[in-house]
Amino acid sequence: MAGITPQQSVEHYENFPVGSFLLPARFRKPVAAVYHFARHADDLADEGDASVEERLARLAECSAELARIAAGHEPLTARYAALAPVIRNYAIPLPLFEDLLSAFRQDVTKQRYQDFGEVMDYCRRSANPVGRILLYIFGQTDSRQLAMSDGICSALQLVNFWQDVAIDFHKPRRRIYLPQDDLARFGVSEDDLAAGVATPAFKKLLAFQCERTWKMLRAGSPLGLTLPGRVGLEIRTIVLSADRVLTKLKQVDYDVFTARPTLQGADWPKILALAAIAPWYRPKPAQGGCHG
């Protein structure tokens, strides 16, 4: 069968250090099991040259493994055998994992989003479950913490979208996460995206998207202060990593066609230093766009 097999590996650039060395050692193995589940399923949806039907069939196999776990049966694959005790030991709701799979299935079949509400519905299933799963592992699941986590995770997903406008459009499925109504509002066409030129209209559009993403990130950022010790430090580092990418987008004047802003080695000492001096870590807004 074409496409990715469980033995193949795909290298990924990761903006945000989920499950990094900052976490206490007792959390790293369960977080790694969750990460490998999500990364593998995401790759089934996006990587390789499998057909739509093959991708959906592979993702259906993932759902079948979750159903086996729900029924108390032994999973068929090592990846899900590692995930099963994490779900059981931390009482993680299985619908959170199925929400992720539903988003990955959507990536196979949907290439356009009519409005920001549709984009946020995708984020609710593609990103927010990860944060909620982590909070179950950390034992920190009050309603306010879950809501702040949702804000951070949705913002992280949006940062990836705005950073990857050019990459997503030039993949075989030519995916556009910029809302169609916002494209029309700012006078940006798909021909403009195909031309790969950051027109003044495109820059205004992406600045608008980055600004509301930044507000969402800031609204969720107090989570990094409510979580204890190194767990809180991890969350603050993730928030500041996203803020740094938004800053870099502003610094290149939102021209993601010329260069994709990414975090580099030189960025991490500053991010870690700021994360360590809580409660003063929260980013402050810059005039006319994202934090700079």
LOPAPA-35944 format. One record per residue: residue in one letter; x, y negated, z of N, C-alpha, C in turn. Coordinates in pm, whole numbers, plus 50000, padded with zeros to 5 digits. Atoms other than C-alpha are relative to their C-alpha. Layout:
<pts>
aXYZXYZXYZ;...
</pts>
This chain:
<pts>
m500855012050000500005000050000500884987550000;a499225012250009501294965649910499874991950129;g500075008849884502034939350172500915004650111;i499134997549886503564941250515499665013250066;t500184987949922504054974250692500484997150141;p499555002649863504594977151068501515000150014;q498554999549989508274984051001500674987449948;q499405011950056508834951850810499984988750102;s499985011749913509794920050987500014987549914;v500055012850069509154884250884500564989650095;e499445010349914511244855751019499084987950001;h500915011349983509284826351153500714988950074;y499605011949922510204791251256498894997550101;e500985002749896508474784651588500284986450062;n499855013149937507884749051709500065001050151;f500345001049859506814758152057500435012650074;p499314988849937508674780552304499145008450092;v500864991649918505844803052426500775012650039;g499304988049955507304830952639501504998550002;s498565002450003510744814852657500655004250130;f499234996949879513464820152915499534991950120;l500495008149889511724793253121499025007650088;l500994992749922509044817853229500665009150103;p499534989749906509534838953542500065013649931;a499764987350069510814873453441498785009150000;r501144990849992507644891253556498954997549894;f501005003350101505604873553289500495002849857;r499474999650137507904878552990499525012149922;k500424988050072506964914352904498534999449958;p501395001150045503164909052906499804989049896;v500125010650101503544876252716500555004849866;a499444994750123505744893952461499025009649931;a500984990850059503074920852410498894992349930;v501045008350062500484893952338500554993349875;y499405006650115502864875352107500135009749883;h499804990550109503664906651905498675004149937;f501334997650056499954914251867499604988749905;a500475011450078499184879151743500874997849876;r499095002250112502284875951524499785010349890;h500224989450098501674909551355498704997849924;a501295002050066498004902351285500044987849908;d499865011950083498854867551154500775003349872;d499234996050117501444882750921499165008449903;l500884992250087498874907550790499124990949915;a500865009450072496724877850691500784991649899;d499315010450076499474856050543501215004549919;e498724996850062502664874050445499875011549900;g499984989150097503584897650163499104997549881;d500785001550124501704904049840498775008949998;a501204991749994498744924849960498804992549943;s501255005850049495324919149805499134995650118;v500965004149898492464902949994499415012250068;e500634988149945490854937050038500965007650092;e499004993149917494064952350173500234992650131;r499795007849878494574923950419498845001950097;l501174998449914491024926550551499935014050059;a499994986449949491384964150583501005001650113;r498994999349895494564960350787499504993050127;l500535007149883492894934851014498865007850065;a501044991449944489944958651054500615011050085;e499294990049918492434984551182500404994150135;c499685006749874493514959151443498764999550091;s501245000449923489904954751553499655013850054;a500274986349955489544992551572500875003650120;e499134997549885492524994051806499474993050125;l500595006949886490914967852031498775007550051;a501184992349960487724988552029500415012450078;r499514988349925489725018852143500394995950143;i499625004849867491144998552431498744997250082;a501245003049929487644986352523499305012550048;a500664987349965486395022352528500845008450097;g499154992549910489275033352750500785011049933;h499264989950075490895054152476501434995449972;e498615003250030494575055852389500104994049860;p499805005750135495495032452100500875009149915;l499264991650092496995048451791501404994849972;t498715006250034499925024451753500714995050125;a499195004349885502765014551983499704985750040;r500275014249971501914977651953498794998750092;y501215000949919498444982752098500115008250128;a499734992749876499655008652349500704991050100;a499355009749912501854980752489499034989250046;l500965010649966498964956052483498955004850100;a501104994949918496434978552656500204997850150;p499855002449856497954977353007500014985250037;v500045014449974498334939552979498554995550013;i501425003449994494624936152905499385005350129;r500584993849881493764959953188500534993650129;n499405004749874496194946953453499634985750033;y500305014249977495324910353403498534996749973;a501445001950023491594915553330499724989449894;i500175009850108491854896153005498785003849916;p501184996850081488534894052817500395003749856;l499664995550135488804913752493499504990749890;p500435009250107486744888152294501064989549964;l498955009550034489764864752314500895005549889;f499184993850104491774889352104499225001149869;e500804998950122488914894751862499794986449936;d500075013450057488564857051822501214997249913;l498795001850080492164856251702499895007549868;l500124992350124491474883851451498984993749905;s500995006450087488404865251325500614988149928;a499335011350065490564834651255500945004949892;f499084994750100493134855851071499225005049878;r500834995850114490354871150859499544987849921;q500425012250069489164836050782501114994449914;d498875004750080492644826750663500095007449867;v499944992150123492344854450404498964995249899;t501135002650089489044842150262499644985249984;k500425014050004488754804550329501204991049977;q498885008950033490974777750175499714985250023;r500365014149984489064745050236499114998350123;y500775003249881487514728250540499284986849975;q500805011550039484674703850487500214988250092;d499875011049905485114683350803500845004550119;f499144997149886487084681351125499365010250094;g500684990149919484434701751304500335014249956;e499624986850050485214731351079501445003450037;v498604997749962488924727051146500095003550148;m499964997449856488304726151520499405013650035;d500544986649978486174757551503501075010549971;y498894991050029489134774651340501024999850115;c499065001049889491444761551615499475007250124;r500594993449883489014774551877500275015049998;r499774985550011489614809651744501465003649969;s498634996750042493164807651604501054996350105;a499005005249907494914789051888499565000750146;n500445000849862492814784452200500035013350074;p499944987349927492574821752281501395003150054;v498644997249953496374823452312500234993250135;g499845007149874496404796952583499195006250112;r500854993949898493524813252766500565013550045;i499394987249964495204847352753501184997750093;l498855003049914498354832152901499554996050140;l500485004049868496374816253182499515012050080;y500384987849929494894850253267501245007250053;i498774993749955498414864253284500604992450118;f499445008249892499494835253506499094999650123;g500945000449889496404839253727499494986150030;q500415014049984495304803253668498864997249901;t501095000450098491844803353511498794992250049;d501195007949967489644776753666499564992349875;s500595005650122487404758353420500774988049949;r499245011750044489484726653416501295004349933;q498774995150061492684745553343499745005749861;l500334994350130491004764553061499724989049898;a500315011050091489684732052910501264992649958;m498755006850036493114715352925500845008749907;s499284990950088494694746152770499444999649860;d500615000850133492194744552484500464987449927;g499565012450064493164708352419501435001049950;i498614998450041496874716552411500115009449880;c499854989950106496474747552193499424995149867;s500545005650123494214730251941500964989849941;a499045009950048496724701751921501215006749938;l498854992950057499584726351863499675005449860;q500404994950131497644742151577499944988749899;l500105011350091496934708251425501384994749962;v498645004350032500594698051451500585008849890;n499514991050106501474728951247499354997049866;f500695003150125498824719950989500604987749934;w499545012750061500064684250938501475001249958;q498604997550033503704695350937500125008249870;d499924990150109502904722050674499064997049884;v500935003350109500584703250435500555004649866;a499414996450130502974708250142500185015049988;i499764985550005503874744250230498715007549978;d501274992850012500274755550273499394998349862;f500625002450131499164739349949500705007949890;h499274993450107501884756049744500155015050021;k500104985649989501334790849883498975005149900;p500904994950104499394814149650498534996250019;r501435003149980496024806449816499744985150008;r500155014650003496644768649808499054994950109;r500855003349886495174763350152500184985450039;i499995013949954494244728350269499224999250130;y500685001749871493464722050636499574985650022;l500515013649993493054684650588498525000249963;p501434999450029489264679750607499674993249867;q500385005350130487674673850270499374986150010;d500635013249989485604644550396501034989250032;d498955009749973488754627650528500844997349875;l499325002350127490514632950195499244989649918;a500825009550077487604614950027500014986150064;r500045012849929487484587850294501254991849976;f498755007250019491154579050248500444999149854;g499695000850142491114583249870501175008749957;v498934990650035493454613249853499375012049928;s500544988950078492834639849587500925012150010;e499164988050005494074675249549501104998549895;d498945002850098495994662949245501164992850067;d498945006949927497924640149482500855010150078;l499274989749926498844670249696500845008449905;a499264992050098499864689849388501224992649947;a498885008050050502084661249273501134999050103;g498975000249897503924662449605500574986350027;v499565013849976504094624649646499194994450116;a500685006049885503304607749977499564985949964;t500535013050037501164579549846499634992150125;p500455007749883500174550750076498715005550059;a501264994449950496714566250101500245012950078;f499694987649930498154600050199500644997050135;k499335003449874500374584050465498994995150103;k501045004749907497364566550618499155011750049;l500784988349963495424599150614500735008450104;l499274991549907498164618850788500274992850132;a499845007749877498804590851039498735000950085;f501284998749930495104592351129499885013750066;q500094986649944495234629951177500985001850115;c499014998849893498404627751386499584992550125;e500415007849884496974600751610498935007250080;r501024993149922493894620751702500525013250056;t499344988249944496044651651747500764996350126;w499255004549884498264632051985499074997450119;k500955002649891495234620852189499535013150063;m500414986949951494124657152219501125006250084;l498854994749928497624667452327500144993250136;r499885007649875497764640052590498895003750098;a501114996549912494324649252725500255013350070;g499734987149939495504684852788501275000650082;s498664999249941498984676252913500045001050151;p499924997949854498104674453287500045014650042;l499894985849966497914712453274501425003350045;g498624997449964501704711953296500344995850141;l499805004249862501414695153635499205008550097;t500834992049910498694717853775500545014150017;l499454986449991500554750353706501314999850078;p498875000449908503254759853954501345003349934;g498634995850030507024761853915500365000649854;r499484998650136508534775153595498885001749897;v501144999450093505104781853443499624985849957;g500285013950034504354744753462501084993949913;l498895005050081507794737053322499875004949856;e500204994650136507074759753024498934992049926;i501085007350064503804741752954500444985749967;r499535013650027505424707352984500965000049881;t499074999050113508144718552743499245001649869;i500804998150121505534730152492499344986949958;v500655012850030503634697152517501004990249941;l499005009450049506794676852471500585004249866;s499564995350131507864698652178499034995249892;a500995004750097504604690552000500084984949982;d499865014650007504984653752086501214996149916;r498795003050076508474654451938499785002049850;v500284997950142507234668951608499124988749947;l500835011350042504544642051591500854987549983;t499095011350012507254616151652500805000849870;k499214998350123509324630551368499154997849876;l500895002850113506324629451136499884984949978;k500085014650013505994592351210501314994449948;q498685005250040509734586951165500265001749851;v499844998150145509614601050810498864993449924;d501135007250061506564579050743499015009849936;y501004990050038504414610450706500245006049861;d499664994350131506224621150389500445014550020;v499694985849980505994658850444500365007049870;f499634994050129506634664750075501514999449978;t498555001450016510224652550091500755008650100;a499344992049896511134669550419498985004050104;r500894995049895509304691050672500664997450135;p499405002749869510014676751019499935012350090;t499944988649910511124704351255500884996550121;l499155001749884512724706951596501375006049972;q498624995650019516504710151587500665002050137;g499304997349876519024721051846500224987750086;a499745012249925519764685151942498764994750072;d501225004849937516114679552037499785006350137;w500394992449882515984705752312500544994450131;p499575005549871518204689752580499114988650050;k500875011149960516044658452579498635005250042;i501314994549966512804678552578500045006650137;l499894993049873513964700352867500224990350116;a499765009849895515224670453064498724992650036;l501265006949974511914652153027499015009350070;a500924990549938509964683653117500345002250147;a499564997149864512024687653433499714988850098;i500185011349908511254653153573498534996450017;a501435002249974507474657253604499874993150136;p501135002350089505214638853668500214989149896;w499765011150093506904613253443500165004749856;y499714994550132506984635853136498964996549897;r501085001150098503664626952977500334989349896;p499665009650104504174609852639499104987850004;k500765012550006503074573852597499754996249855;p500325002950139501324561652280500824988549944;a499355011050071503154540652026498954992349922;q500935007950078501454512751839499945004849856;g500164997550141500044522051501500295014349958;g499784986150043500504559651508500385008850115;c499644990449900502004588651692501114994650089;h498945003649905504394586851982501334999049928;g498745001950070507724573551868501114995650091;
</pts>
